[in-house]
Every structure is written in C-alpha cells, then in structure tokens.
Amino acid sequence: MRKREWSADETAGVLMLVTLVFAVGLGAVGFYVGWTVKGSSKTTAAATQTAVVSVDPHVAAGAHDFVEFACAQCHGLDGHGGVSPDVPSLTAAGKALTAVQLRRIIDHGLGESANPTKPYMPVWGAVISSQQVSDLVAYIRAGLPSVPDAVPVAVPQGQGQVVAGSALYERYGCVNCHGPNGLGGVPNPLSPDKTIPPLTGQDFRGEFNTDKKITDIIRTGSVIGRAPIVSMPHWGGIIPDDQLAALVAYLNTLK
C-alpha cells in the first residue's frame, strides 16, 4: 500500500498547531510559577509584618540614644554590664532609681572624677538635649528592651587601623563632642574658649604632638565632674589597647 505524502499546506498547518499548543502550555506553566511566587511573596510579607513588634516611640528613641552616646560601650549592650567591674549593669538601676535620679546622673555624671584609673560617667547635660535625656530615662525604666537597629556601628576588620579608628570614633561617641572629623564646636561653658576643642589644627597638634600624648589623654580623660562643664570620660579600662591605637591612627589623618 503506497504511503500518502502530505502536502506543503498540510505540513505547515500541523507545525502551526504544534507551535500553538507549545505556546499555550508554556504560558500555563509561566502563569503557575508566577502565581506561586506571588503567593509566596505575599505570605513572606505577611509573616514579616506579623513579626514586627510595636515599640513605644520614646523607649525606641532612648535605645538609639543609648547607642549613639556610647552608653552601650560602658554599660554593655542593652545595659547588661560586663564591660568593666567598675561600671554597673543598668537592668537593676532602672527599677531602683527614680526618673529624677536617673536624669540627674545623666546630666551631672557619676564616678571617681579624681581617679583616672577608674571609669567616670561624663557630664552630659550640655551635650544631650532634655528630650533625649527623657527618652533615655524611659528606655532604662522600661528595662532596656531590645530595639531593632539600635546597635553600635560595626568596626570593619582587615581594612587597616585608620578605617577601624574612624568607626570607633563614632562607636565611642567621640563625634558627639569633638564633631565630625574632629572639628569640635560643641559648647563647653566653663572652658577658656567656651567650646570643646577640635582634634585638628595647630593648637591640638602643638599640645598633643606624639601618639603617646593622645593615647594618655584618651585613657585619663579631662574631668572636672560638675555641670555645666562637659567632661571627657576616663576611657582607660574601657577601650582596649588595639582600639586605642586605631583611634590615634585615625586622628593622625585629621592633621
């Protein structure tokens, strides 16, 4: 029996039909995949929204101030202590002290101001605003809860002392008093020039002309211990030697 041969028109029609079926099938697969991904995205977004816990705005602001003003570097992250035996945990203090007592300590400082070998909490009254103090007090009295993103700036590793030092300058709150790039300018009412000195320029470099002199003043601080003057805390016993060296390396770039 002779096999029937298809005409050119019939062949073209079959090819067109196969192509159409393939396209429809591909579209169906694409729709299914897209619907699945979209559904998964919605589920993930919903789960994320569910996971977000509302935080009192004043408590949240206090948590960020706690990090920004380097409280965490002495009292420990979330105020749990463990940095120095001379610096207490704040978890118990929030219950033992009244809001008025906490505010006074923040404004006027606390510690052995005459002993540079012991940490001293500086006089913050002229640097931190009244609202920021209120937020800090709210955060401490709330038990110093964990607040998303209220974490100290990360210190880059393996990128040299200068890079690490620039991050430490923020992490330890130096920037709050000495300004960005050590430009100074924060009011200090009882000092001769009425401001916290810059860490650059001829006056600073003339007085602190060696790495040792800079390291020593960071360790011992500059504490008078009474408002309204701003005092530099004793960082000896808080900042380890390798970080002190990185800070000095960064400050030397500000010449």
N, C-alpha and C positions, 0 to 999 in steps of 0.2 A: 504494500500500500504506500503510495507516494506521500511523503510528509508535506503538509501545507506550509508554504512560506508566507510570513506576514509582510504586509505592505509597509511602505515607509510611514504612511499616515497612522497605521495601527501601532507601529513601534513607538512613534513619537507620543501617541496618546497614552500608552502604557507607562512610558517614562515619566510623563507629566503626572499621572496618577500616583506613581510610587513617590515622586518628589513631594506631592501634596500631602500624602499620608505621613511621610517622614517629618515634614514641617509641622503638621498638626501634633504629632507625637512629641516633637522637641518642645513645642510651645506648652504642651501639657506638663512636661517634666519641669520646664522653667517656672511655670506658674506654681507647681507644687513646692519646688525648692524655695522660691521667693516667699510663698505663704508661710512655709515652715520657719525660715529665717526671721521673717517679720514677726511671727508669733513668738519665736524665741526671744527676740529683742524686746518685745512688749513685756514678756514675762520677766526678763532680766531687769528692765527699767522699773517694773512694778516692785520687784524684790528689793532693788536699790532704794526706792522711795520708802518702802516699808522699813528698811534698815536705818534710815536717817532718824536720829532721836533729837527731839527739840531740846535746846539748851537755853536757859534764861539768858537774855542778851547781856545783862550786867555780869553774870558769872562767866560767860564766854569772853567778854572783853577783859575781865580780870585775869583769865587764864592766859590770854595773849600778852597782856602787860607783864605777867609773871615771867614769861619767856623773854620778852623784849628788853626788860630792865634787869635781866640776868639773875633774877631771884633763884631760878632753877639751878644756876651754876653753884650756888652755895647751899641752898636748902634741898637740892635734889629735884628730879623731875616729878611733877605733881606734889612737891613739898614733902616727900617721904624721907628726906635726910640721906645720910650715908656718905656725904662728901667729906666732911670733917667732923671729928668728935667735938669740936668747939661750936658747931653750928647745929641748932636743934631742928628736928622734924617739925613741920607745921601742922601735921594732921591732928595732934592733940591741942596745939595752941589755939586753933580755930574754935574749939569748944571751951577752953579755959579762959580765954581773953575776950573782953567785950569789944564791940566795934570801935569805941572811943580809944581803948588801949591800943588796938592794932593800928589805928590811924596815927596815933602819937608816935609809935615806934617807927613807922614808915617815914613820917615827916622829920623826926629828930634823930634817928639812928639808934644803935644799941650795940654794946660790947665794950671791950677794953681799949679805949681810944689811945691810951698812952703806951700800949704794949704792941709793937708792930709784928711780934711773932704770933699774935692771936688774930683771927679774923675779926673784922669790925664792920657791922652793917652801916653803910653811909647815910648821911643826912640827905633824904630825897626831896624834902619839902619844896625846894626851889626848882626842881627838875621835873617832877611828876605833877600833873595837874590834879586839882581837887577831885574831878570826876574819875580820873584814873585811880586815885587812892581809894575812892568809894568802891570802884569795881574790884580792885584787889582785895579789899576787905570782904566784899560779897563772895568772891571766889574762895577765900580762905575759910570763911564761916560756913560755906556750903560743903566743906570737906575736901576741897581741891579735887573735884571730879575731873576725869579725863575729857578733854575737849578736842574735837577733830582739828587737826592742822596747827594746834598750839604746841609746837615743838621747836627746840633750838635749831638755828641754822646749821646745816651739815658742814663739816670740815673736810674738804677734799683731801684724799690720800694720794701719795705718789706723784704730786704735782709741784713739789718744792715748798720751801719754808714760806716764801712770800705769799703764795696762794693760800696756804693754810692760815698764815697770820692775818690775812685780810678777812677771812671768815671768822677767826677767833676775835677780831676787833669788834665784830657785831655780836658774836655769841656771848662775850663777857660784858656787853653793854657799854664798851668804851665810846662807841659812836654817840650815845645819848648825851654825853657830857663834852667830849672833845670834838664832836661833829664829824661829818663825812670827810674822809681824807685828812683827819686831824686838824681841821680848820678852826676849831674852837668856837667861841661865841656864846655859849650858854651862860646866863647871868650867875654871878657869884658875889653877892652884895658886900661881903667883908674883905674881899681880896683887894690888893692895891689897884688893879686895873678894872675891878668890878665884874670880870668875866673869868670863866675857866680858860686857862691858857691853851693856845693851839699846840700841836705836836710837830709843828714845822716852822721854819723861819729862823732868823739869826739868833733871837733870844733863846729859843729852846735848844738849838744846836750848840750855842755857846755854853749853856749850863750843863747840858747832857751830851757831852761830846764823845762819850765812849759807850759801847754796848753794856758794859757793867753798870754804869750810872743809870741807864734807862731801866735795866733789869732790877736794880736795887729800889728805885722809886716805885716800880710796879709792885714789888714784894711788900714794901713798908707802907705805901700809901702816903696820903697827906691829910691827916685827920685832926680837926680841932674839936669836933664832936658836939657842936651846938648850932642850932639854927640861928640865923638864916644862912650861914655859910654852907656851901656844898663841900663835902669831904670826899676824898678819894679813898676807897676801902683798902684794907690790907689784903693783898692777893696772895701773899706768901702762905703756903699750906693749902691753897685752893687751886692755883694754876700750876701744873707740873712743869718741870724744867724744860722739857722739849717744846711745850707750847709757849713758854716764855721766850725761848729762842726764836720761835716762828713769829711771835708778835714783834720782837725787836727787828727781825729781818724785814717785816712789812713796814714798820715805822721808818726804817732807813731808806725806803723807797720814796718817802714823802719829803726828802731834802729839797 
